[in-house]
Amino acid sequence: MALRRMAYRSGLLASYRAPVPVVVVGNFSVGGTGKTPAVIALVEALRAKGYTPGVVSRGYGRKSAGALMVTASSNPAQCGDEPLLIARRTAAPVAVAARRADAVRLLLAQAPCDVIVCDDGLQHLALQRDVELAVTGARRGGNGWLLPAGPLRERPRPVDAVLVSAGTLRPGEWPLAQRLGDAYNASDPAQRRPLASFATERCAAVAGIGHPAAFFDALAAAGVPLTTRLALPDHAPYRDNPFTALREGVILVTEKDAIKCTGMDPRLWVVPLQAQLPAGLIDLVLTRLHKP
């Protein structure tokens, strides 16, 4: 990775400079660290500051090829579950492509954006960036080894800011505050319930995310009694219905999972994860964007 970075910096490998600023939100390790909630929070914060943000992503696990615009009605198999979640939560224009530069070109041709947030892509050096934000959790780099011996995509290196979603802050790092919101029914999103209202019911929780235990533990901390905790692989496709064997009257899932299993079971309740970025971090990003 270090050699590739040197090759891009020296010009041996070509990189693309977008005509608008680019903010990359990624991580040094694989697995759930809170990156997608951070992207959503950043898009909302930039919009609140008067920007018109757009989002680009690889669209991990999608079946389609080429560059594609993502809408709220897109098929997650064609665009990826995380880009679809971002599009639905933020209503911002979202484009996916294996080459982020292709996604940027499509996005700017289709939508009037004045800043681009790149979902993941710290290691995608073919796209030049103005700001780099790395998100990490309590596990950080795990055993400290690179893939496949460990969880690291690359060795941690200096970035503009490190956001910590769980665990102890180190000097210079920023907290990524996250909380579970009120649940809504997957079949009828107008039905909403605070998590405390499930305290007297038999509940199951199902999650196909990077760290399902974090979702289960957060539900338990919110007072939800879980009689079943079903952990599925990250980006589980939900081709087979995993809910039929569950006997609980309530099944709680993440928003990322709900995108792929809406309509499978009337017992499904979706629990959104909401992130909040520190005001100082937003100021730092704005300062970087305004640099000449």
N, C-alpha and C positions, 0 to 999 in steps of 0.2 A: 504493500500500500504506500509506503514512504517513497519508493522508487517511482511509482505512478504519479504521486503528487509532485515530485521533482520534475518529471517529464512534462506535466501540464504547466508548471510554473516557468520552465525554460522555453516553452513553446514547441517542444518536440511533438507533443500531442495537442491537437486543436481543441479549444473550448469555446463555448458560445456565450456571448455577452448580450443579455436581453436589453431592450430599449427602456425598460423600467426597472426599479430596484427589485432584488430578489432576497427573500429571507428564507433560509433553510432551517427546518426544525427536524432534527434526527436524533440518533443515539449511536453510541459506540458499541453497544452489545445488542444481541437479539432478545426477543421477548418483550412482554408488556411493561412499559415504563411510564405510561401516561402520555405518550407522544401525540396520539390523535386528539384527546381532550385539550392538550396544549395548543395544537394547531387551531382547533375550533375557537378557543379563547383568544388566540392572537388575531384571528380574522375579525372577531367581534370587537376587539380592542382597537384595531386599526380603523375599522369602519366608524367607531365612536369618535375617533380623532379626525375624521373627515376624509379618509382614504377610501378608495374603491378597490378592495383586494380581490384577487383571483387566486385559485389554488391549482397546483400541478402535482401529480403523483405518478408513480409507476403503475399502480393498480395491481398490487401483488395477488397472484393466483387467478387472474382473469383469463377467460378462454379466448377473448378476441385479440386481434393483432392490430398494429398501427395506432394512430392517435385517435382519441375519442372524447367528445364532450359528454359530461355526466350531468343528468338531470335528476330531479326527485323521483321520477318514474323509471329510471334506468334499471336494467337487470344486473344484480350484483355479480352474476357469473360473467358478464361481459365487461364490467368496469372495475370490479373489486369491491369488497365490503366497506373498507375504510373510506375510499373516495365518495361512495354513495352516502355514507353516514355524514360526512362533512358537508356534502351538497344539501342534504335534508336539514341538517341542524343550522347551517349558516345562510342558506339560500344564495351563497356566492357562486359565481361560475367556476366550474371544476373541469380540468382536462387531464386525461391519463395517456401515457405513452411510455414505452420501455426507455426511450431516449427523452429525458426531461426537456431538452431543447425543442423537440418536436411538439411536446405538450404545450410549451410556452408559445410557440408560433401559432398553434391552433387556437389557444386561449385568447391571444391578443387579436387574432383575426375575427373572433366571434364575440368578444366582450370588451368593453372599455375599462380596462384595469390600469391603475397607476402604481400598483405594487403587487408582487407575486409572492405567495407563501408556498414553499416547496415542502410537501409532506414527505418526510424522509429524504434521503439524498446527501447526507454528510459525505458519503463515500462516492457519490456520483460527480466526479470532478469535471466532467464535460460541460457542466452548467456553472458558469461563474456566479458568485453570490456576493452580496453586500453585507449580510449579517448571517452568522452561524449560531444557532442555539442547540445545545445538546441536552437531552432529557435523560435522567437516570433515576433508578429506584434504589431501594435498600440493598439489593444484591450487587449493585454497581458492576464491576468487571468479573464477578464470580471468582473463578480460580486464577484469573489473570492470563489465561491462555487464549490465543486466537482460534477461530473456527478451523477445524471441527473439534479440536481438543478442548476448547472452552467456549464461552459465549461471546467473545469479543470479535467484532467485525474489523476493528483496527485498534491500535494502541491509543488510549486517550491522549489528546493533544490540545493545545490552546484553542479556544473558541471565544466568541464574544460573550457568551454567558452559558452557565450550566444551571439547569433547573432540576431540583430534587423532589420527586413525588413521594418518597418515603425514606425514612432513615435520618441520620444526623447530617446537618449541613456542615460543610467545610468552609474555610474562609473564602470569600468572594462568590459563593454560590447563592442561588435564589430558591426560595421555597415555591413549589407548585402545589397550591392548596387544592384538594379535590374533595367533593362530597357527593353522596347519592341524592338525587332529587326524588320527587314524588313519582310513584309508579303509574303507568297508564296501560290500559288494556290493549293488547296487540291487535285485536279485531275491531275495537272501538276506542281509538285514542282519546275521544272526548271523556271517557271514564277515567278518572284520576283518583288515586288514593295515597295518603301519606303512608310511609312504611310502617309507622306505629300501628296502623289499623289492621295489620296482618298478625299482630301479636297473639291472637287467640285462635289462629287457623293453622292447619297442617300445611306446611309450605315446602316445596322443593326448589332448588336453585340449579340452573344449568348454565354452563359457560364454556365457550370455545374460544378463549382468548389466551394471551401469553402467560398470564399467571392467574388461573381461575380461583386459587385459594384467596387471593386478595379481594375478589368480589364476594366470595362466601363469607369471609371474615368481616367485611364491611357491613353486610346484611345482618350478621349476628350482632355486631356492635350497635346497629340501629334498632335492635330489639326484635328482629324477625326470627322465629324459631324454625330452624331448618331440619327436617327429618331426613332429607336426601340431598346430597351434594354431588352432582354429576359433572365431572370435568371432562371436556372433550378437547381434541387437539386444536391448536390455534388455527383460525381460518377454517374451521370445520364446515363442510359444504352443506350439511343437512339434507343430503339426498334421501336418507332414510329417516323416518320420524322417530326421534329418540324419546318422545314423550309418552308414547302409548303404554309403556310398562310402569309409568309413575302413577301412584295411587293418591297422591296429595290433591287437595282441592285447588291449590294455587301453585303455579310454576313461575318462578321469577327468572328472567333472562336479561342479559346486557343488550344495549341498543345495537351493538355490532352483530350479535347473534340474531336479534329480532329481524334484521333486514333480510335474513335468509329463511326464516321460518314463520313468517306472518301467515295466518290462516291454517296452520297445522293443528292448533288446539285452542279451544276457547278459554282454557285455564291460564293462558300465557299473559303475564304482566311484565312490562318492560321497565327496567330501572335505569334511568339516564345517569351518566357520570358527568358532573359539572366541574370544570377547573377554573381557577381564578389566578391571574397573573399579577404579581406585585406591581404597583404603580411605578416604582423605580425601574423595573425591568422594561416596562413600556416606554418610559422616558429614554432609556438606553437605546432601545431599538429605533426610536424616532430620531435620536441624535445621529446614529449610524446612517439612517436613510437620508438625512439632510447634509451629510458630508459632501463637500465638492469633489 
